[in-house]
């Protein structure tokens, strides 16, 4: 007789990913402890798209905190800034926008004309501002991020990782709690009109309180999502999704996975680009 024994395999979850593998990246981090709860391609280079504006806002919040800028200060709009393609507010060369409105335009509307104007205001040129953004990113521990502009508009030399975006998302709340409420806004008034935002996770998923979405053709649909409820705080990053709707659903599933008792083993099933 031959006696044998079997060891039961741990349960396996199936995670459907709404993206092609060469674009997709994700990470889930416990924002209180820094513990990584899930990751896939989280250190692979990806285009940030408008997630770039998170660093633009970090630099602006830093200037406000240091007293170099006042909330009611007027940011001048150059011809260059006004010429940036949508999404934009439609600012005209020579006009000014106050800092408070500029912050709302970046967090809610993801306005590229405002991003360029902020960069020029803080560093004389957008190129110089991008270099300062990159330097600050390195200091924050974002080792694989390089910025070339303030908006996230296409540039082959501008790249980041899901991990680095999680680091930035956590740093924004920890470093600037007095300004973090801007990321929870879903709309704002500008020139007598209501401007609505792009982040459909806000108000739809309980506990989600920010932070930023992004899209360019080369990147796919990106999001950094912050969750804070019941004493728990997480940051979820999804990059490269085929559609905004699928991106949001996937970010929600990753959040649910973190909140629940997910199996240790996860089989990932990728989609190809439609």
PLY file of the C-alpha trace (Angstrom):
ply
format ascii 1.0
element vertex 274
property float x
property float y
property float z
element edge 273
property int vertex1
property int vertex2
end_header
0.00 0.00 0.00
1.13 3.49 -0.80
-0.20 6.19 1.45
-0.61 9.62 -0.10
-1.78 12.98 1.09
-3.12 16.03 -0.69
-2.86 19.68 0.23
-5.83 21.82 -0.68
-4.95 24.82 -2.81
-6.05 28.18 -1.41
-9.10 29.69 -3.11
-8.52 31.72 -6.25
-10.27 34.92 -7.33
-10.71 35.92 -10.94
-10.11 39.59 -11.67
-11.30 40.87 -15.04
-9.15 43.75 -16.26
-10.72 46.20 -18.74
-7.47 46.91 -20.57
-4.73 45.47 -22.71
-1.73 44.27 -20.64
0.69 46.74 -22.25
-1.41 49.68 -20.97
-2.79 48.34 -17.72
-1.33 49.03 -14.29
-2.88 49.13 -10.85
-2.12 49.26 -7.17
-4.05 49.35 -3.90
-2.31 50.81 -0.85
-3.35 51.18 2.78
-2.78 54.93 3.13
-2.32 54.72 6.90
0.42 52.10 6.93
1.77 52.19 3.37
1.10 48.46 3.04
0.58 47.30 -0.54
-2.59 45.22 -0.78
-2.61 44.50 -4.51
-0.55 45.40 -7.54
-0.22 44.58 -11.21
2.44 46.27 -13.37
2.64 48.97 -10.69
6.26 49.90 -11.46
5.94 49.74 -15.26
6.14 53.07 -17.09
2.80 54.55 -18.11
1.61 57.90 -19.44
0.00 59.87 -16.58
-2.38 61.99 -18.71
-4.25 64.41 -16.43
-3.06 62.65 -13.27
-0.15 65.04 -13.92
-2.32 67.81 -12.48
-2.06 66.18 -9.07
1.59 67.27 -9.01
0.70 70.69 -10.43
-1.69 71.07 -7.51
0.91 69.78 -5.05
3.26 72.54 -6.18
0.50 75.15 -5.93
-0.54 73.98 -2.45
3.09 74.11 -1.40
3.37 77.71 -2.58
0.17 78.62 -0.71
1.38 76.96 2.49
4.73 78.76 2.27
3.01 82.13 1.76
4.51 82.66 -1.70
1.02 82.78 -3.18
-2.31 84.07 -1.85
-5.67 82.48 -2.64
-7.03 85.68 -4.12
-3.95 86.33 -6.26
-4.59 86.72 -9.96
-2.77 84.26 -12.23
-2.04 85.84 -15.62
-3.01 83.89 -18.74
-0.47 83.93 -21.57
-1.23 83.31 -25.21
0.51 79.96 -24.84
-1.65 78.92 -21.89
-4.84 80.05 -23.61
-3.93 78.01 -26.70
-3.79 74.65 -24.87
-6.31 72.14 -26.27
-9.33 70.86 -24.28
-10.27 70.09 -21.70
-10.09 73.80 -20.85
-11.97 76.75 -19.38
-11.56 78.86 -22.50
-9.43 81.57 -20.91
-8.32 84.48 -23.06
-4.76 85.84 -23.35
-4.21 88.73 -20.97
-6.93 87.90 -18.47
-6.35 86.62 -14.95
-7.82 83.81 -12.89
-7.70 83.78 -9.10
-5.90 80.93 -7.36
-9.01 79.50 -5.71
-10.81 79.24 -9.05
-7.68 77.80 -10.66
-7.58 75.00 -8.08
-11.23 74.16 -8.75
-10.63 74.25 -12.48
-7.79 71.73 -12.11
-9.52 69.34 -9.71
-13.01 69.43 -11.29
-12.62 70.40 -14.94
-9.01 69.25 -15.44
-8.47 72.43 -17.45
-5.28 72.36 -19.53
-5.21 76.13 -20.08
-5.30 76.68 -16.32
-2.56 74.10 -15.71
-0.23 75.86 -18.13
-1.01 79.25 -16.58
-0.26 77.91 -13.08
3.05 76.46 -14.28
4.11 79.75 -15.85
3.00 81.67 -12.76
5.02 79.54 -10.35
8.14 79.03 -12.47
8.14 81.59 -15.33
7.83 78.86 -17.96
6.02 75.54 -18.18
9.29 73.82 -19.02
10.94 75.13 -15.84
7.85 74.19 -13.86
7.94 70.63 -15.20
11.56 70.32 -14.10
10.58 71.53 -10.61
7.69 69.04 -10.57
10.06 66.21 -11.42
12.52 67.25 -8.71
9.77 67.36 -6.10
8.48 63.98 -7.26
11.91 62.48 -6.63
11.92 63.96 -3.12
8.53 62.37 -2.45
9.87 58.97 -3.46
8.36 58.91 -6.95
11.46 57.35 -8.45
10.08 56.56 -11.89
8.22 59.75 -12.81
9.29 62.48 -15.22
7.13 65.48 -16.06
7.35 67.53 -19.24
4.33 69.77 -18.80
1.82 70.84 -16.15
-1.30 69.37 -17.73
-0.59 65.83 -18.87
-1.10 66.61 -22.53
0.71 64.08 -24.76
4.49 64.05 -24.53
6.61 60.96 -25.19
9.00 61.96 -22.41
6.34 62.25 -19.71
5.79 59.05 -17.78
5.01 57.68 -14.34
3.95 54.46 -12.61
0.87 53.38 -10.70
3.01 53.11 -7.58
4.29 56.66 -7.96
0.75 57.98 -8.41
-0.29 56.23 -5.20
2.63 57.88 -3.40
1.47 61.27 -4.70
-2.15 60.68 -3.79
-1.20 59.82 -0.21
1.21 62.77 0.02
-1.44 65.27 -1.08
-3.74 64.35 1.81
-0.98 64.01 4.42
0.87 67.18 3.45
-2.09 69.44 2.66
-5.16 68.31 4.65
-6.45 71.90 4.58
-6.74 71.78 0.79
-7.74 68.18 0.26
-11.45 69.05 0.16
-10.95 70.43 -3.34
-10.57 66.87 -4.64
-14.06 66.02 -3.38
-15.77 68.72 -5.45
-17.97 67.58 -8.33
-18.70 71.03 -9.80
-18.04 74.75 -9.43
-19.36 78.06 -10.76
-17.38 79.96 -13.39
-18.66 83.10 -15.15
-22.16 82.35 -13.95
-22.19 78.80 -15.32
-22.01 75.49 -13.53
-18.93 73.48 -14.54
-19.28 69.77 -13.88
-16.44 67.32 -13.22
-15.25 64.02 -14.68
-14.88 61.89 -11.55
-18.02 59.74 -11.43
-16.68 57.76 -8.46
-17.56 60.73 -6.25
-21.06 60.40 -4.86
-21.47 56.94 -6.39
-19.20 54.84 -4.19
-19.61 55.30 -0.45
-16.39 56.41 1.24
-14.69 57.71 -1.91
-13.56 61.31 -1.39
-11.31 62.07 -4.44
-8.95 62.30 -6.20
-8.29 62.61 -10.02
-9.02 61.11 -13.43
-7.07 61.31 -16.68
-7.15 60.29 -20.31
-5.12 60.62 -23.47
-5.21 58.14 -26.32
-1.74 56.79 -25.49
-2.58 56.16 -21.83
-6.13 54.93 -21.84
-8.40 55.89 -18.95
-6.63 56.48 -15.62
-7.82 57.20 -12.11
-6.44 57.70 -8.61
-9.20 57.05 -6.08
-9.12 57.77 -2.36
-11.34 55.96 0.14
-11.76 57.05 3.77
-14.44 55.54 6.02
-14.87 53.46 9.17
-11.30 54.09 10.26
-9.87 52.72 7.01
-8.11 54.67 4.29
-7.03 53.32 0.91
-5.68 54.67 -2.34
-6.54 52.79 -5.53
-4.82 53.49 -8.85
-6.02 52.12 -12.19
-4.27 53.00 -15.45
-4.94 52.07 -19.07
-8.63 51.11 -19.06
-10.51 50.98 -22.35
-13.38 53.22 -21.18
-14.14 55.52 -18.26
-17.06 53.33 -17.21
-14.91 50.18 -17.15
-12.12 52.02 -15.34
-14.54 53.13 -12.60
-16.04 49.67 -12.23
-12.58 48.12 -12.00
-11.40 50.64 -9.41
-14.54 49.88 -7.40
-13.89 46.14 -7.61
-10.32 46.63 -6.39
-11.62 48.72 -3.51
-14.19 46.08 -2.61
-11.41 43.50 -2.72
-9.39 45.55 -0.22
-12.38 46.06 2.07
-13.32 42.37 2.04
-11.40 39.18 2.63
-10.11 38.50 -0.86
-8.36 35.20 -1.63
-4.57 35.28 -1.58
-4.40 34.05 -5.17
-5.86 36.12 -7.99
-6.00 35.11 -11.65
-6.04 38.17 -13.89
-7.93 38.06 -17.18
-7.03 40.85 -19.60
-9.11 42.39 -22.33
-7.64 43.51 -25.61
-8.26 47.01 -26.89
-11.67 47.30 -28.54
0 1
1 2
2 3
3 4
4 5
5 6
6 7
7 8
8 9
9 10
10 11
11 12
12 13
13 14
14 15
15 16
16 17
17 18
18 19
19 20
20 21
21 22
22 23
23 24
24 25
25 26
26 27
27 28
28 29
29 30
30 31
31 32
32 33
33 34
34 35
35 36
36 37
37 38
38 39
39 40
40 41
41 42
42 43
43 44
44 45
45 46
46 47
47 48
48 49
49 50
50 51
51 52
52 53
53 54
54 55
55 56
56 57
57 58
58 59
59 60
60 61
61 62
62 63
63 64
64 65
65 66
66 67
67 68
68 69
69 70
70 71
71 72
72 73
73 74
74 75
75 76
76 77
77 78
78 79
79 80
80 81
81 82
82 83
83 84
84 85
85 86
86 87
87 88
88 89
89 90
90 91
91 92
92 93
93 94
94 95
95 96
96 97
97 98
98 99
99 100
100 101
101 102
102 103
103 104
104 105
105 106
106 107
107 108
108 109
109 110
110 111
111 112
112 113
113 114
114 115
115 116
116 117
117 118
118 119
119 120
120 121
121 122
122 123
123 124
124 125
125 126
126 127
127 128
128 129
129 130
130 131
131 132
132 133
133 134
134 135
135 136
136 137
137 138
138 139
139 140
140 141
141 142
142 143
143 144
144 145
145 146
146 147
147 148
148 149
149 150
150 151
151 152
152 153
153 154
154 155
155 156
156 157
157 158
158 159
159 160
160 161
161 162
162 163
163 164
164 165
165 166
166 167
167 168
168 169
169 170
170 171
171 172
172 173
173 174
174 175
175 176
176 177
177 178
178 179
179 180
180 181
181 182
182 183
183 184
184 185
185 186
186 187
187 188
188 189
189 190
190 191
191 192
192 193
193 194
194 195
195 196
196 197
197 198
198 199
199 200
200 201
201 202
202 203
203 204
204 205
205 206
206 207
207 208
208 209
209 210
210 211
211 212
212 213
213 214
214 215
215 216
216 217
217 218
218 219
219 220
220 221
221 222
222 223
223 224
224 225
225 226
226 227
227 228
228 229
229 230
230 231
231 232
232 233
233 234
234 235
235 236
236 237
237 238
238 239
239 240
240 241
241 242
242 243
243 244
244 245
245 246
246 247
247 248
248 249
249 250
250 251
251 252
252 253
253 254
254 255
255 256
256 257
257 258
258 259
259 260
260 261
261 262
262 263
263 264
264 265
265 266
266 267
267 268
268 269
269 270
270 271
271 272
272 273
